[in-house]
Amino acid sequence: MTLADNGFDARALGELLDKQAIYEVVMRYCRGIDRLDYDLVRGAYHPDGIDHHTGFDGSVEEFIEWVRPKLSVIGGTMHHIGNHLVELHGDWAISESYSTATHWGGPEGVGMINFTSGCRYVDLMERRDGRWAITERWAVREWTRSDAGRLAEPESAGPRGRRDGTDPLDALRAREAGRTGAVPQ
């Protein structure tokens, strides 16, 4: 008995794997932005990738140089991905990801801080040499609200998110890489 005899559909499995790979591109972008890991952000795009954000249009390298100083002076960001829909067309796809992104902390005068935005990432993705990545992205802003005066200090000591390479995720990955010899991704 073969997998095909059990109703296995290789084409459907291939599409599912492609959709998962595209979803992981979106997730790596979010982790990269939130942890200030610009190599991870860069890796979510093909080298000739284009980005369109509020106040920015340009290449992925220009985007990183534009966003780096903005993110480095605020306390942090947290991107949540909700609905994610992919329209596959062979080696290219359209991906739409609904996101809620919170930005907090930072000095006065750096622009809007302590805000949450609802947006959609509308991405043209391409598979090149077996790797899915963003060819062109539109960060479509749907709404923004001020969170000024709403943020509270942590109630007690405990793990805190860090963007300097000492986050609990970084420590765990380094520890386990040392144990297993695996290189963290």
C-alpha positions in Angstrom: 0.0 0.0 0.0 1.3 3.5 -1.0 0.6 6.9 0.4 -1.4 7.6 -2.8 -3.6 4.6 -1.9 -4.4 6.4 1.3 -5.5 9.6 -0.4 -2.1 11.3 -0.1 -1.9 14.3 -2.4 1.7 15.3 -3.1 0.6 18.6 -4.7 -1.4 19.6 -1.7 1.5 18.7 0.6 3.8 20.8 -1.5 1.5 23.8 -1.3 1.2 23.4 2.5 5.0 23.4 2.8 5.3 26.5 0.6 2.7 28.3 2.7 4.5 27.4 5.9 7.8 28.6 4.4 6.2 31.9 3.5 4.6 32.3 7.0 8.1 31.7 8.5 9.5 34.5 6.3 6.9 36.9 8.0 7.8 35.5 11.4 11.5 36.0 10.9 10.9 39.6 9.8 8.9 40.3 13.0 11.5 38.7 15.3 14.2 40.6 13.5 12.5 44.0 14.0 11.5 43.3 17.6 15.0 42.0 18.6 16.9 44.6 16.4 18.4 41.7 14.4 18.9 43.4 11.1 20.5 40.3 9.5 17.2 38.4 10.2 15.2 41.3 8.7 17.5 41.4 5.7 17.1 37.6 5.3 13.3 38.0 5.0 13.8 39.8 1.7 15.6 38.9 -1.5 18.7 41.1 -2.0 16.8 43.3 -4.5 13.7 43.5 -2.3 11.7 46.7 -2.1 9.8 48.0 1.0 7.0 50.5 1.2 6.3 51.7 4.8 4.6 54.9 6.1 7.2 57.5 5.3 9.5 55.2 3.4 9.9 53.6 -0.1 13.1 51.9 -1.1 15.4 48.9 -1.1 15.7 46.5 1.8 19.1 48.0 2.6 17.7 51.5 2.6 14.8 50.3 4.8 17.2 48.9 7.4 19.2 52.1 7.4 15.9 54.1 7.8 14.4 52.0 10.5 17.6 51.2 12.6 17.9 54.7 14.2 14.2 54.9 14.9 14.1 51.5 16.7 17.4 51.9 18.5 16.1 54.9 20.6 12.7 53.4 21.7 12.2 50.8 24.5 10.9 48.1 22.2 8.4 46.8 19.7 6.2 43.7 19.6 4.6 42.5 16.4 1.8 40.0 16.5 0.6 38.3 13.3 -3.0 37.3 13.1 -4.8 36.4 9.8 -2.4 35.1 7.2 -3.5 34.2 3.7 -1.3 33.1 0.8 -2.2 32.9 -2.8 0.3 30.5 -4.5 1.2 30.9 -8.2 4.1 28.5 -8.7 7.3 30.2 -7.8 5.6 33.5 -6.7 2.9 34.2 -4.2 0.9 37.0 -2.7 0.9 36.9 1.1 -1.3 39.1 3.3 -0.6 39.2 7.0 -2.7 41.1 9.5 -0.5 42.6 12.2 -0.8 44.5 15.5 2.4 46.2 16.4 3.1 48.0 19.7 5.9 50.5 20.2 6.9 51.7 23.6 9.4 53.8 25.5 12.0 56.3 24.4 12.9 59.9 24.8 10.6 62.8 23.9 11.2 64.3 20.4 11.9 61.1 18.6 8.5 61.0 16.9 5.5 59.0 17.9 6.3 56.7 20.8 4.0 54.6 23.0 1.6 53.6 20.2 -0.1 50.6 18.7 -0.9 50.2 15.0 -3.0 47.8 13.1 -1.5 47.1 9.7 -1.4 44.5 6.9 1.8 43.3 5.3 1.0 42.8 1.7 3.9 40.9 0.2 5.0 39.7 -3.2 7.0 36.6 -2.4 9.2 34.7 -4.8 10.9 31.3 -4.5 14.4 31.6 -5.9 16.9 28.8 -5.6 14.4 27.0 -3.4 14.1 29.9 -0.9 11.0 32.0 -0.3 11.5 35.6 0.5 9.9 39.0 0.0 10.4 40.7 -3.4 8.2 43.7 -2.5 6.3 44.6 0.6 3.6 47.1 1.4 3.1 47.8 5.2 -0.5 49.1 4.9 -1.4 51.1 8.0 -5.0 50.6 8.9 -5.2 52.5 12.3 -3.0 53.8 15.0 -3.8 54.7 18.6 -1.7 56.4 21.3 -0.8 54.3 24.3 0.7 57.3 26.2 -0.1 57.1 29.9 -1.3 53.5 29.5 1.9 51.6 30.1 2.8 50.3 33.6 6.0 49.1 35.1 6.4 45.4 35.6 4.8 44.2 38.9 7.9 42.3 40.1 11.3 41.0 39.0 11.6 38.4 36.3 12.7 37.8 32.7 12.4 40.9 30.5 12.7 41.2 26.7 16.1 42.6 25.6 17.3 43.8 22.3 21.0 43.7 22.9 21.8 40.0 22.4 21.0 39.0 26.0 17.3 38.2 25.6 16.2 34.9 27.2 15.8 33.6 23.6 19.4 34.4 22.7 20.7 32.9 25.9 18.7 29.7 25.4 19.8 29.3 21.8 23.5 29.9 22.7 23.3 27.4 25.6 21.7 24.7 23.4 24.0 25.3 20.5 26.9 24.8 22.9 25.4 21.6 24.1 24.5 20.1 20.7 27.0 21.8 18.5 24.1 23.2 16.4 24.4 26.7 15.1 21.5 29.0 16.1 19.5 30.3 13.2 
